[in-house]
Amino acid sequence: MAPNPFGKMKELADAFKKAQEVQQGAQELQAELEQLVIEGVSGNGLVTVKMSGNQEPRGVEIAPDAISQGADAVSAMVTEAMTDAYNKSTETMRTRMEELTSGLNLPGMGM
């Protein structure tokens, strides 16, 4: 019995369909992340940094009590809050991409 040459074509067509679905999902995810606001907070809660899910800065809130601690302390608090926001944003992106690509068995995705 000769192998069916069309079997591989169906697999290829299915792979292209999945790739298109992932591309569309990635575009939707990109738009969603642009609208998302993620907050990072300094350990003492005196500084809050807001950024989008795409890690674009959206704002910084500094409590009046932070100012009285001096420029070096404020700088450290802002850095701490930025790091917190960045880590949360990165985790959000990673989790959402895993959701998007789960079950697709894409090479190089470590799934």
Biopython code that builds the backbone (N, CA, C, O; Angstrom):
import numpy as np
from Bio.PDB.StructureBuilder import StructureBuilder

atoms = [
    (1, "MET", "N", (0.847, -1.181, 0.000)),
    (1, "MET", "CA", (0.000, 0.000, 0.000)),
    (1, "MET", "C", (0.890, 1.242, 0.000)),
    (1, "MET", "O", (1.774, 1.368, 0.848)),
    (2, "ALA", "N", (0.671, 2.136, -0.919)),
    (2, "ALA", "CA", (1.468, 3.354, -1.045)),
    (2, "ALA", "C", (1.043, 4.366, 0.011)),
    (2, "ALA", "O", (-0.135, 4.451, 0.356)),
    (3, "PRO", "N", (2.008, 5.139, 0.528)),
    (3, "PRO", "CA", (1.650, 6.161, 1.521)),
    (3, "PRO", "C", (0.780, 7.241, 0.878)),
    (3, "PRO", "O", (0.889, 7.534, -0.312)),
    (4, "ASN", "N", (-0.074, 7.811, 1.697)),
    (4, "ASN", "CA", (-0.977, 8.870, 1.234)),
    (4, "ASN", "C", (-0.236, 10.202, 1.238)),
    (4, "ASN", "O", (0.067, 10.725, 2.310)),
    (5, "PRO", "N", (0.065, 10.766, 0.060)),
    (5, "PRO", "CA", (0.802, 12.036, 0.016)),
    (5, "PRO", "C", (-0.018, 13.213, 0.541)),
    (5, "PRO", "O", (0.533, 14.258, 0.884)),
    (6, "PHE", "N", (-1.328, 13.037, 0.601)),
    (6, "PHE", "CA", (-2.170, 14.140, 1.059)),
    (6, "PHE", "C", (-2.249, 14.223, 2.574)),
    (6, "PHE", "O", (-2.690, 15.236, 3.117)),
    (7, "GLY", "N", (-1.828, 13.168, 3.264)),
    (7, "GLY", "CA", (-1.826, 13.185, 4.719)),
    (7, "GLY", "C", (-0.922, 14.274, 5.264)),
    (7, "GLY", "O", (-1.295, 14.981, 6.200)),
    (8, "LYS", "N", (0.257, 14.415, 4.689)),
    (8, "LYS", "CA", (1.209, 15.461, 5.118)),
    (8, "LYS", "C", (0.674, 16.848, 4.777)),
    (8, "LYS", "O", (0.917, 17.803, 5.514)),
    (9, "MET", "N", (-0.051, 16.965, 3.667)),
    (9, "MET", "CA", (-0.618, 18.260, 3.284)),
    (9, "MET", "C", (-1.650, 18.709, 4.314)),
    (9, "MET", "O", (-1.728, 19.891, 4.649)),
    (10, "LYS", "N", (-2.441, 17.761, 4.814)),
    (10, "LYS", "CA", (-3.429, 18.102, 5.841)),
    (10, "LYS", "C", (-2.729, 18.559, 7.114)),
    (10, "LYS", "O", (-3.154, 19.526, 7.746)),
    (11, "GLU", "N", (-1.655, 17.865, 7.490)),
    (11, "GLU", "CA", (-0.893, 18.281, 8.675)),
    (11, "GLU", "C", (-0.336, 19.683, 8.482)),
    (11, "GLU", "O", (-0.369, 20.501, 9.401)),
    (12, "LEU", "N", (0.174, 19.959, 7.294)),
    (12, "LEU", "CA", (0.720, 21.283, 6.995)),
    (12, "LEU", "C", (-0.378, 22.342, 7.037)),
    (12, "LEU", "O", (-0.181, 23.425, 7.589)),
    (13, "ALA", "N", (-1.530, 22.029, 6.457)),
    (13, "ALA", "CA", (-2.656, 22.968, 6.479)),
    (13, "ALA", "C", (-3.102, 23.236, 7.911)),
    (13, "ALA", "O", (-3.400, 24.377, 8.266)),
    (14, "ASP", "N", (-3.149, 22.186, 8.740)),
    (14, "ASP", "CA", (-3.518, 22.358, 10.149)),
    (14, "ASP", "C", (-2.498, 23.234, 10.878)),
    (14, "ASP", "O", (-2.870, 24.067, 11.705)),
    (15, "ALA", "N", (-1.218, 23.045, 10.573)),
    (15, "ALA", "CA", (-0.159, 23.847, 11.201)),
    (15, "ALA", "C", (-0.305, 25.317, 10.815)),
    (15, "ALA", "O", (-0.145, 26.200, 11.658)),
    (16, "PHE", "N", (-0.608, 25.581, 9.542)),
    (16, "PHE", "CA", (-0.809, 26.969, 9.107)),
    (16, "PHE", "C", (-2.023, 27.582, 9.792)),
    (16, "PHE", "O", (-1.996, 28.749, 10.181)),
    (17, "LYS", "N", (-3.077, 26.803, 9.940)),
    (17, "LYS", "CA", (-4.276, 27.305, 10.611)),
    (17, "LYS", "C", (-3.961, 27.664, 12.056)),
    (17, "LYS", "O", (-4.373, 28.719, 12.540)),
    (18, "LYS", "N", (-3.232, 26.790, 12.746)),
    (18, "LYS", "CA", (-2.852, 27.076, 14.132)),
    (18, "LYS", "C", (-1.984, 28.325, 14.212)),
    (18, "LYS", "O", (-2.146, 29.146, 15.115)),
    (19, "ALA", "N", (-1.061, 28.464, 13.264)),
    (19, "ALA", "CA", (-0.186, 29.641, 13.245)),
    (19, "ALA", "C", (-1.006, 30.911, 13.053)),
    (19, "ALA", "O", (-0.718, 31.929, 13.683)),
    (20, "GLN", "N", (-2.011, 30.869, 12.205)),
    (20, "GLN", "CA", (-2.872, 32.034, 12.003)),
    (20, "GLN", "C", (-3.662, 32.356, 13.267)),
    (20, "GLN", "O", (-3.847, 33.523, 13.613)),
    (21, "GLU", "N", (-4.126, 31.315, 13.951)),
    (21, "GLU", "CA", (-4.860, 31.526, 15.196)),
    (21, "GLU", "C", (-3.965, 32.168, 16.251)),
    (21, "GLU", "O", (-4.387, 33.074, 16.969)),
    (22, "VAL", "N", (-2.727, 31.693, 16.335)),
    (22, "VAL", "CA", (-1.788, 32.260, 17.302)),
    (22, "VAL", "C", (-1.489, 33.714, 16.943)),
    (22, "VAL", "O", (-1.428, 34.569, 17.826)),
    (23, "GLN", "N", (-1.302, 34.000, 15.653)),
    (23, "GLN", "CA", (-1.017, 35.373, 15.226)),
    (23, "GLN", "C", (-2.180, 36.297, 15.591)),
    (23, "GLN", "O", (-1.966, 37.391, 16.113)),
    (24, "GLN", "N", (-3.397, 35.861, 15.319)),
    (24, "GLN", "CA", (-4.559, 36.674, 15.663)),
    (24, "GLN", "C", (-4.648, 36.858, 17.178)),
    (24, "GLN", "O", (-4.912, 37.958, 17.663)),
    (25, "GLY", "N", (-4.427, 35.772, 17.915)),
    (25, "GLY", "CA", (-4.453, 35.861, 19.374)),
    (25, "GLY", "C", (-3.375, 36.787, 19.905)),
    (25, "GLY", "O", (-3.603, 37.519, 20.868)),
    (26, "ALA", "N", (-2.193, 36.764, 19.279)),
    (26, "ALA", "CA", (-1.096, 37.641, 19.702)),
    (26, "ALA", "C", (-1.452, 39.103, 19.458)),
    (26, "ALA", "O", (-1.123, 39.962, 20.275)),
    (27, "GLN", "N", (-2.115, 39.393, 18.353)),
    (27, "GLN", "CA", (-2.535, 40.764, 18.072)),
    (27, "GLN", "C", (-3.563, 41.232, 19.095)),
    (27, "GLN", "O", (-3.504, 42.365, 19.573)),
    (28, "GLU", "N", (-4.501, 40.356, 19.426)),
    (28, "GLU", "CA", (-5.501, 40.698, 20.441)),
    (28, "GLU", "C", (-4.847, 40.884, 21.800)),
    (28, "GLU", "O", (-5.209, 41.790, 22.550)),
    (29, "LEU", "N", (-3.882, 40.026, 22.117)),
    (29, "LEU", "CA", (-3.165, 40.136, 23.381)),
    (29, "LEU", "C", (-2.391, 41.451, 23.447)),
    (29, "LEU", "O", (-2.385, 42.116, 24.483)),
    (30, "GLN", "N", (-1.745, 41.822, 22.360)),
    (30, "GLN", "CA", (-0.997, 43.082, 22.305)),
    (30, "GLN", "C", (-1.919, 44.260, 22.619)),
    (30, "GLN", "O", (-1.562, 45.140, 23.402)),
    (31, "ALA", "N", (-3.100, 44.274, 22.009)),
    (31, "ALA", "CA", (-4.057, 45.361, 22.254)),
    (31, "ALA", "C", (-4.526, 45.356, 23.709)),
    (31, "ALA", "O", (-4.672, 46.412, 24.323)),
    (32, "GLU", "N", (-4.760, 44.169, 24.253)),
    (32, "GLU", "CA", (-5.184, 44.058, 25.645)),
    (32, "GLU", "C", (-4.095, 44.555, 26.595)),
    (32, "GLU", "O", (-4.380, 45.280, 27.548)),
    (33, "LEU", "N", (-2.850, 44.165, 26.334)),
    (33, "LEU", "CA", (-1.738, 44.576, 27.197)),
    (33, "LEU", "C", (-1.528, 46.085, 27.160)),
    (33, "LEU", "O", (-1.137, 46.683, 28.162)),
    (34, "GLU", "N", (-1.785, 46.701, 26.009)),
    (34, "GLU", "CA", (-1.642, 48.157, 25.907)),
    (34, "GLU", "C", (-2.611, 48.875, 26.831)),
    (34, "GLU", "O", (-2.294, 49.947, 27.346)),
    (35, "GLN", "N", (-3.797, 48.296, 27.049)),
    (35, "GLN", "CA", (-4.825, 48.915, 27.884)),
    (35, "GLN", "C", (-4.677, 48.572, 29.366)),
    (35, "GLN", "O", (-5.203, 49.276, 30.229)),
    (36, "LEU", "N", (-3.967, 47.497, 29.652)),
    (36, "LEU", "CA", (-3.809, 47.030, 31.021)),
    (36, "LEU", "C", (-2.920, 47.983, 31.818)),
    (36, "LEU", "O", (-1.921, 48.481, 31.300)),
    (37, "VAL", "N", (-3.275, 48.231, 33.053)),
    (37, "VAL", "CA", (-2.444, 49.049, 33.940)),
    (37, "VAL", "C", (-1.970, 48.152, 35.083)),
    (37, "VAL", "O", (-2.773, 47.565, 35.809)),
    (38, "ILE", "N", (-0.664, 48.062, 35.221)),
    (38, "ILE", "CA", (-0.042, 47.248, 36.266)),
    (38, "ILE", "C", (0.654, 48.180, 37.237)),
    (38, "ILE", "O", (1.386, 49.085, 36.833)),
    (39, "GLU", "N", (0.420, 47.953, 38.522)),
    (39, "GLU", "CA", (1.029, 48.797, 39.544)),
    (39, "GLU", "C", (2.153, 48.066, 40.242)),
    (39, "GLU", "O", (2.040, 46.892, 40.595)),
    (40, "GLY", "N", (3.240, 48.791, 40.431)),
    (40, "GLY", "CA", (4.340, 48.324, 41.248)),
    (40, "GLY", "C", (4.448, 49.252, 42.443)),
    (40, "GLY", "O", (4.267, 50.463, 42.316)),
    (41, "VAL", "N", (4.742, 48.686, 43.598)),
    (41, "VAL", "CA", (4.749, 49.473, 44.825)),
    (41, "VAL", "C", (6.067, 49.250, 45.553)),
    (41, "VAL", "O", (6.596, 48.139, 45.592)),
    (42, "SER", "N", (6.583, 50.330, 46.130)),
    (42, "SER", "CA", (7.780, 50.192, 46.951)),
    (42, "SER", "C", (7.419, 49.414, 48.208)),
    (42, "SER", "O", (6.251, 49.336, 48.589)),
    (43, "GLY", "N", (8.428, 48.842, 48.845)),
    (43, "GLY", "CA", (8.204, 48.018, 50.033)),
    (43, "GLY", "C", (7.443, 48.727, 51.138)),
    (43, "GLY", "O", (6.650, 48.105, 51.845)),
    (44, "ASN", "N", (7.673, 50.001, 51.292)),
    (44, "ASN", "CA", (6.993, 50.742, 52.348)),
    (44, "ASN", "C", (5.670, 51.350, 51.878)),
    (44, "ASN", "O", (4.967, 51.992, 52.658)),
    (45, "GLY", "N", (5.335, 51.148, 50.602)),
    (45, "GLY", "CA", (4.056, 51.618, 50.074)),
    (45, "GLY", "C", (3.983, 53.100, 49.776)),
    (45, "GLY", "O", (2.909, 53.601, 49.446)),
    (46, "LEU", "N", (5.095, 53.822, 49.882)),
    (46, "LEU", "CA", (5.064, 55.264, 49.680)),
    (46, "LEU", "C", (5.188, 55.678, 48.210)),
    (46, "LEU", "O", (4.907, 56.827, 47.869)),
    (47, "VAL", "N", (5.602, 54.761, 47.346)),
    (47, "VAL", "CA", (5.738, 55.058, 45.923)),
    (47, "VAL", "C", (5.027, 53.973, 45.124)),
    (47, "VAL", "O", (5.201, 52.780, 45.374)),
    (48, "THR", "N", (4.219, 54.411, 44.155)),
    (48, "THR", "CA", (3.538, 53.500, 43.243)),
    (48, "THR", "C", (3.888, 53.899, 41.824)),
    (48, "THR", "O", (3.806, 55.072, 41.460)),
    (49, "VAL", "N", (4.278, 52.919, 41.026)),
    (49, "VAL", "CA", (4.579, 53.130, 39.616)),
    (49, "VAL", "C", (3.528, 52.382, 38.822)),
    (49, "VAL", "O", (3.201, 51.236, 39.131)),
    (50, "LYS", "N", (3.000, 53.033, 37.795)),
    (50, "LYS", "CA", (2.020, 52.386, 36.923)),
    (50, "LYS", "C", (2.623, 52.261, 35.532)),
    (50, "LYS", "O", (3.228, 53.197, 35.009)),
    (51, "MET", "N", (2.440, 51.062, 34.938)),
    (51, "MET", "CA", (2.884, 50.851, 33.564)),
    (51, "MET", "C", (1.867, 49.963, 32.865)),
    (51, "MET", "O", (1.079, 49.266, 33.505)),
    (52, "SER", "N", (1.904, 50.005, 31.539)),
    (52, "SER", "CA", (1.006, 49.155, 30.771)),
    (52, "SER", "C", (1.512, 47.728, 30.813)),
    (52, "SER", "O", (2.614, 47.464, 31.294)),
    (53, "GLY", "N", (0.710, 46.816, 30.312)),
    (53, "GLY", "CA", (1.131, 45.429, 30.197)),
    (53, "GLY", "C", (2.270, 45.252, 29.218)),
    (53, "GLY", "O", (2.934, 44.216, 29.207)),
    (54, "ASN", "N", (2.499, 46.276, 28.386)),
    (54, "ASN", "CA", (3.625, 46.285, 27.450)),
    (54, "ASN", "C", (4.825, 47.022, 28.029)),
    (54, "ASN", "O", (5.780, 47.328, 27.316)),
    (55, "GLN", "N", (4.770, 47.300, 29.314)),
    (55, "GLN", "CA", (5.848, 47.936, 30.056)),
    (55, "GLN", "C", (6.107, 49.380, 29.643)),
    (55, "GLN", "O", (7.237, 49.863, 29.726)),
    (56, "GLU", "N", (5.057, 50.066, 29.199)),
    (56, "GLU", "CA", (5.160, 51.490, 28.913)),
    (56, "GLU", "C", (4.796, 52.258, 30.178)),
    (56, "GLU", "O", (3.781, 51.956, 30.805)),
    (57, "PRO", "N", (5.602, 53.245, 30.565)),
    (57, "PRO", "CA", (5.305, 54.015, 31.779)),
    (57, "PRO", "C", (3.970, 54.737, 31.667)),
    (57, "PRO", "O", (3.645, 55.304, 30.625)),
    (58, "ARG", "N", (3.203, 54.710, 32.747)),
    (58, "ARG", "CA", (1.907, 55.394, 32.787)),
    (58, "ARG", "C", (1.854, 56.457, 33.884)),
    (58, "ARG", "O", (1.053, 57.388, 33.810)),
    (59, "GLY", "N", (2.703, 56.319, 34.896)),
    (59, "GLY", "CA", (2.687, 57.324, 35.946)),
    (59, "GLY", "C", (3.406, 56.869, 37.199)),
    (59, "GLY", "O", (3.694, 55.687, 37.387)),
    (60, "VAL", "N", (3.686, 57.850, 38.052)),
    (60, "VAL", "CA", (4.330, 57.599, 39.336)),
    (60, "VAL", "C", (3.582, 58.414, 40.386)),
    (60, "VAL", "O", (3.296, 59.594, 40.187)),
    (61, "GLU", "N", (3.270, 57.766, 41.501)),
    (61, "GLU", "CA", (2.661, 58.464, 42.629)),
    (61, "GLU", "C", (3.620, 58.392, 43.800)),
    (61, "GLU", "O", (4.057, 57.311, 44.195)),
    (62, "ILE", "N", (3.943, 59.553, 44.352)),
    (62, "ILE", "CA", (4.866, 59.623, 45.484)),
    (62, "ILE", "C", (4.124, 60.258, 46.653)),
    (62, "ILE", "O", (3.644, 61.387, 46.553)),
    (63, "ALA", "N", (4.035, 59.538, 47.743)),
    (63, "ALA", "CA", (3.349, 60.048, 48.930)),
    (63, "ALA", "C", (4.164, 61.181, 49.549)),
    (63, "ALA", "O", (5.394, 61.149, 49.507)),
    (64, "PRO", "N", (3.494, 62.182, 50.123)),
    (64, "PRO", "CA", (4.209, 63.288, 50.760)),
    (64, "PRO", "C", (5.196, 62.812, 51.820)),
    (64, "PRO", "O", (6.250, 63.423, 51.997)),
    (65, "ASP", "N", (4.874, 61.739, 52.520)),
    (65, "ASP", "CA", (5.783, 61.212, 53.541)),
    (65, "ASP", "C", (7.106, 60.747, 52.934)),
    (65, "ASP", "O", (8.133, 60.753, 53.612)),
    (66, "ALA", "N", (7.087, 60.346, 51.669)),
    (66, "ALA", "CA", (8.316, 59.892, 51.016)),
    (66, "ALA", "C", (9.277, 61.053, 50.800)),
    (66, "ALA", "O", (10.491, 60.891, 50.922)),
    (67, "ILE", "N", (8.739, 62.211, 50.483)),
    (67, "ILE", "CA", (9.569, 63.393, 50.190)),
    (67, "ILE", "C", (10.410, 63.776, 51.402)),
    (67, "ILE", "O", (11.565, 64.176, 51.260)),
    (68, "SER", "N", (9.839, 63.655, 52.576)),
    (68, "SER", "CA", (10.552, 64.055, 53.790)),
    (68, "SER", "C", (11.743, 63.136, 54.080)),
    (68, "SER", "O", (12.583, 63.465, 54.918)),
    (69, "GLN", "N", (11.826, 61.992, 53.399)),
    (69, "GLN", "CA", (12.930, 61.065, 53.623)),
    (69, "GLN", "C", (14.149, 61.384, 52.767)),
    (69, "GLN", "O", (15.187, 60.739, 52.910)),
    (70, "GLY", "N", (14.038, 62.371, 51.878)),
    (70, "GLY", "CA", (15.188, 62.802, 51.089)),
    (70, "GLY", "C", (15.241, 62.180, 49.706)),
    (70, "GLY", "O", (14.596, 61.170, 49.426)),
    (71, "ALA", "N", (16.030, 62.815, 48.851)),
    (71, "ALA", "CA", (16.123, 62.428, 47.443)),
    (71, "ALA", "C", (16.639, 60.999, 47.251)),
    (71, "ALA", "O", (16.110, 60.258, 46.423)),
    (72, "ASP", "N", (17.654, 60.614, 48.002)),
    (72, "ASP", "CA", (18.205, 59.266, 47.838)),
    (72, "ASP", "C", (17.169, 58.197, 48.191)),
    (72, "ASP", "O", (17.062, 57.184, 47.501)),
    (73, "ALA", "N", (16.416, 58.420, 49.253)),
    (73, "ALA", "CA", (15.389, 57.462, 49.659)),
    (73, "ALA", "C", (14.271, 57.405, 48.630)),
    (73, "ALA", "O", (13.776, 56.325, 48.307)),
    (74, "VAL", "N", (13.868, 58.565, 48.110)),
    (74, "VAL", "CA", (12.820, 58.597, 47.078)),
    (74, "VAL", "C", (13.293, 57.861, 45.834)),
    (74, "VAL", "O", (12.542, 57.084, 45.244)),
    (75, "SER", "N", (14.518, 58.101, 45.442)),
    (75, "SER", "CA", (15.084, 57.418, 44.277)),
    (75, "SER", "C", (15.061, 55.907, 44.463)),
    (75, "SER", "O", (14.697, 55.174, 43.544)),
    (76, "ALA", "N", (15.444, 55.443, 45.636)),
    (76, "ALA", "CA", (15.444, 54.011, 45.922)),
    (76, "ALA", "C", (14.025, 53.448, 45.891)),
    (76, "ALA", "O", (13.800, 52.348, 45.385)),
    (77, "MET", "N", (13.070, 54.204, 46.434)),
    (77, "MET", "CA", (11.679, 53.748, 46.444)),
    (77, "MET", "C", (11.108, 53.674, 45.026)),
    (77, "MET", "O", (10.394, 52.731, 44.686)),
    (78, "VAL", "N", (11.429, 54.680, 44.200)),
    (78, "VAL", "CA", (10.953, 54.677, 42.813)),
    (78, "VAL", "C", (11.542, 53.480, 42.064)),
    (78, "VAL", "O", (10.839, 52.797, 41.320)),
    (79, "THR", "N", (12.818, 53.239, 42.264)),
    (79, "THR", "CA", (13.467, 52.093, 41.615)),
    (79, "THR", "C", (12.819, 50.784, 42.064)),
    (79, "THR", "O", (12.570, 49.897, 41.247)),
    (80, "GLU", "N", (12.552, 50.669, 43.348)),
    (80, "GLU", "CA", (11.919, 49.463, 43.883)),
    (80, "GLU", "C", (10.515, 49.274, 43.275)),
    (80, "GLU", "O", (10.149, 48.164, 42.887)),
    (81, "ALA", "N", (9.742, 50.356, 43.197)),
    (81, "ALA", "CA", (8.397, 50.266, 42.631)),
    (81, "ALA", "C", (8.452, 49.951, 41.132)),
    (81, "ALA", "O", (7.624, 49.190, 40.630)),
    (82, "MET", "N", (9.420, 50.531, 40.418)),
    (82, "MET", "CA", (9.578, 50.241, 38.992)),
    (82, "MET", "C", (9.916, 48.772, 38.772)),
    (82, "MET", "O", (9.378, 48.131, 37.869)),
    (83, "THR", "N", (10.801, 48.249, 39.596)),
    (83, "THR", "CA", (11.184, 46.841, 39.488)),
    (83, "THR", "C", (9.981, 45.945, 39.752)),
    (83, "THR", "O", (9.780, 44.952, 39.052)),
    (84, "ASP", "N", (9.187, 46.286, 40.747)),
    (84, "ASP", "CA", (7.984, 45.518, 41.065)),
    (84, "ASP", "C", (7.013, 45.535, 39.885)),
    (84, "ASP", "O", (6.479, 44.492, 39.508)),
    (85, "ALA", "N", (6.783, 46.709, 39.304)),
    (85, "ALA", "CA", (5.870, 46.825, 38.163)),
    (85, "ALA", "C", (6.409, 46.051, 36.964)),
    (85, "ALA", "O", (5.658, 45.363, 36.273)),
    (86, "TYR", "N", (7.702, 46.165, 36.724)),
    (86, "TYR", "CA", (8.319, 45.444, 35.604)),
    (86, "TYR", "C", (8.164, 43.931, 35.778)),
    (86, "TYR", "O", (7.795, 43.232, 34.834)),
    (87, "ASN", "N", (8.441, 43.430, 36.973)),
    (87, "ASN", "CA", (8.323, 41.996, 37.237)),
    (87, "ASN", "C", (6.880, 41.511, 37.061)),
    (87, "ASN", "O", (6.645, 40.447, 36.489)),
    (88, "LYS", "N", (5.928, 42.288, 37.549)),
    (88, "LYS", "CA", (4.518, 41.921, 37.393)),
    (88, "LYS", "C", (4.111, 41.939, 35.926)),
    (88, "LYS", "O", (3.380, 41.061, 35.468)),
    (89, "SER", "N", (4.585, 42.941, 35.189)),
    (89, "SER", "CA", (4.266, 43.044, 33.768)),
    (89, "SER", "C", (4.853, 41.881, 32.984)),
    (89, "SER", "O", (4.182, 41.296, 32.134)),
    (90, "THR", "N", (6.100, 41.548, 33.268)),
    (90, "THR", "CA", (6.760, 40.429, 32.588)),
    (90, "THR", "C", (6.035, 39.127, 32.874)),
    (90, "THR", "O", (5.832, 38.318, 31.968)),
    (91, "GLU", "N", (5.647, 38.916, 34.114)),
    (91, "GLU", "CA", (4.923, 37.700, 34.484)),
    (91, "GLU", "C", (3.562, 37.646, 33.789)),
    (91, "GLU", "O", (3.135, 36.585, 33.332)),
    (92, "THR", "N", (2.890, 38.784, 33.711)),
    (92, "THR", "CA", (1.595, 38.837, 33.025)),
    (92, "THR", "C", (1.751, 38.473, 31.556)),
    (92, "THR", "O", (0.974, 37.675, 31.032)),
    (93, "MET", "N", (2.749, 39.050, 30.882)),
    (93, "MET", "CA", (2.983, 38.743, 29.468)),
    (93, "MET", "C", (3.312, 37.260, 29.287)),
    (93, "MET", "O", (2.780, 36.611, 28.385)),
    (94, "ARG", "N", (4.172, 36.733, 30.127)),
    (94, "ARG", "CA", (4.577, 35.327, 30.015)),
    (94, "ARG", "C", (3.377, 34.403, 30.198)),
    (94, "ARG", "O", (3.178, 33.472, 29.417)),
    (95, "THR", "N", (2.589, 34.661, 31.220)),
    (95, "THR", "CA", (1.421, 33.836, 31.500)),
    (95, "THR", "C", (0.426, 33.884, 30.346)),
    (95, "THR", "O", (-0.099, 32.850, 29.933)),
    (96, "ARG", "N", (0.169, 35.072, 29.828)),
    (96, "ARG", "CA", (-0.796, 35.206, 28.732)),
    (96, "ARG", "C", (-0.300, 34.541, 27.457)),
    (96, "ARG", "O", (-1.093, 33.952, 26.723)),
    (97, "MET", "N", (1.002, 34.625, 27.179)),
    (97, "MET", "CA", (1.541, 33.948, 25.992)),
    (97, "MET", "C", (1.469, 32.435, 26.153)),
    (97, "MET", "O", (1.205, 31.723, 25.184)),
    (98, "GLU", "N", (1.700, 31.938, 27.360)),
    (98, "GLU", "CA", (1.570, 30.504, 27.603)),
    (98, "GLU", "C", (0.135, 30.050, 27.381)),
    (98, "GLU", "O", (-0.105, 28.984, 26.814)),
    (99, "GLU", "N", (-0.824, 30.868, 27.833)),
    (99, "GLU", "CA", (-2.235, 30.542, 27.611)),
    (99, "GLU", "C", (-2.536, 30.509, 26.111)),
    (99, "GLU", "O", (-3.253, 29.631, 25.631)),
    (100, "LEU", "N", (-1.986, 31.464, 25.390)),
    (100, "LEU", "CA", (-2.231, 31.586, 23.958)),
    (100, "LEU", "C", (-1.668, 30.397, 23.190)),
    (100, "LEU", "O", (-2.288, 29.916, 22.242)),
    (101, "THR", "N", (-0.503, 29.927, 23.597)),
    (101, "THR", "CA", (0.172, 28.874, 22.831)),
    (101, "THR", "C", (0.008, 27.483, 23.435)),
    (101, "THR", "O", (0.543, 26.518, 22.890)),
    (102, "SER", "N", (-0.708, 27.355, 24.532)),
    (102, "SER", "CA", (-0.840, 26.049, 25.178)),
    (102, "SER", "C", (-1.512, 25.052, 24.243)),
    (102, "SER", "O", (-2.471, 25.378, 23.545)),
    (103, "GLY", "N", (-1.000, 23.863, 24.246)),
    (103, "GLY", "CA", (-1.577, 22.796, 23.444)),
    (103, "GLY", "C", (-1.211, 22.814, 21.980)),
    (103, "GLY", "O", (-1.655, 21.948, 21.226)),
    (104, "LEU", "N", (-0.406, 23.784, 21.553)),
    (104, "LEU", "CA", (-0.065, 23.861, 20.133)),
    (104, "LEU", "C", (1.195, 23.087, 19.785)),
    (104, "LEU", "O", (1.456, 22.820, 18.612)),
    (105, "ASN", "N", (1.984, 22.720, 20.799)),
    (105, "ASN", "CA", (3.225, 21.985, 20.578)),
    (105, "ASN", "C", (4.125, 22.677, 19.553)),
    (105, "ASN", "O", (4.640, 22.049, 18.628)),
    (106, "LEU", "N", (4.298, 23.981, 19.743)),
    (106, "LEU", "CA", (5.135, 24.743, 18.831)),
    (106, "LEU", "C", (6.590, 24.518, 19.163)),
    (106, "LEU", "O", (6.961, 24.551, 20.336)),
    (107, "PRO", "N", (7.434, 24.288, 18.156)),
    (107, "PRO", "CA", (8.852, 24.084, 18.418)),
    (107, "PRO", "C", (9.472, 25.318, 19.063)),
    (107, "PRO", "O", (9.187, 26.447, 18.663)),
    (108, "GLY", "N", (10.310, 25.098, 20.053)),
    (108, "GLY", "CA", (11.031, 26.198, 20.683)),
    (108, "GLY", "C", (10.236, 26.938, 21.737)),
    (108, "GLY", "O", (10.748, 27.895, 22.317)),
    (109, "MET", "N", (9.002, 26.535, 22.012)),
    (109, "MET", "CA", (8.203, 27.249, 23.000)),
    (109, "MET", "C", (8.307, 26.609, 24.376)),
    (109, "MET", "O", (7.764, 27.144, 25.343)),
    (110, "GLY", "N", (8.998, 25.468, 24.486)),
    (110, "GLY", "CA", (9.204, 24.848, 25.781)),
    (110, "GLY", "C", (7.924, 24.351, 26.444)),
    (110, "GLY", "O", (7.857, 24.267, 27.670)),
    (111, "MET", "N", (6.939, 24.031, 25.674)),
    (111, "MET", "CA", (5.664, 23.557, 26.209)),
    (111, "MET", "C", (5.699, 22.062, 26.339)),
    (111, "MET", "O", (4.718, 21.457, 26.773)),
]
sb = StructureBuilder()
sb.init_structure("model")
sb.init_model(0)
sb.init_chain("A")
sb.init_seg("    ")
for serial, (resi, resn, name, xyz) in enumerate(atoms, 1):
    if name == "N":
        sb.init_residue(resn, " ", resi, " ")
    sb.init_atom(name, np.array(xyz, "f"), 0.0, 1.0, " ", f" {name:<3s}", serial, name[0])
structure = sb.get_structure()
